[in-house]
Amino acid sequence: MRVALIQLNSSDDPPENLPVTREYVEQAANAGARFILTPEVTNCVSASRTRQTDVLRLEGEDETLTALRADARRLGVWILIGSLALKQADGERFVNRSFLIGPDGEVRAKYDKIHMFDVTISETETYRESDGYQPGDAAVMSEVDGVPVGLTICYDVRFPYLYRGMSKAGAKILTVPSAFSPETGAAHWETLLRARAIETGSFILAPAQCGEHRAALGRTRRTHGHSLAVDPWGRVLADGGEMPGVVMVDLELSLVDDVRRRLPSLMHERQYKMV
């Protein structure tokens, strides 16, 4: 399977971001990608709840979702929108929602980010995602051309049980679209993704936001970049570096079965007690 990881530098202006995203999708499809993945918060990177309230839309009104559904149908490809920041009908917290779109333009699966990024990186870098976003409560799997795929988002990567659970349920590809902070990205990004691949014997596809994100309101954000594709043995197949663009990679899917046969750790879990 030929896949494409799209690395973005999204601003807090969704209409401004959409043409860039669509151009990269077109490039990826023209290069032969069957499965094209965008990063977390493809439509809007913002640290301002006021700005988000002004520019975000309900799912049924979001122009990024509408346009990428049309592109998937026109190009005949699968698209994972890593996530969209969306309003909810109740007008309370937003949702951080991933969409898997089929070649017919239909939404095949949706996943709401379960684990909220509530952390204090330093005195000047603090995040409280749960203040603005409603966490999900369900793991989600689907298929791309018959290949089982598990959906996750960013901070989920620090919770191995989610990945093992989906892999034990049959997932061969695990997606980790992200907007990782530069400090934790430099320290942990590659290590965490390679660990999830090794623990599960799965391919990991992790498209990422990168660089300094222009903001009309509120503080600017920076993200780590380095979109990664990792194989089931833990080898990095592709690295998107620090600039926006398209990263192409070919997956030899038979490697999943081979690695899981040689190293069947998913089948070796045992119950234990704490003493």
Secondary structure, 3 states (H helix, E strand, C coil): CEEEEEEECCCCCHHHHHHHHHHHHHHHHHCCCCEEECCCCCCCCCCCHHHHHHHCCEHHHCHHHHHHHHHHHHHCCEEEEEEEEEECCCCCCEEEEEEEECCCCCEEEEEECCCCCEEECCCCCEEEHHHHECCCCCCEEEEECCEEEEECCHHHHHCHHHHHHHHHCCCCEEECCECCCHHHHHHHHHHHHHHHHHHHCCEEEECEEEEEECCCCCCCEEEECCCEEECCCCCEEEECCCCCEEEEEECCCHHHHHHHHHCCHHHCCCCCCCC
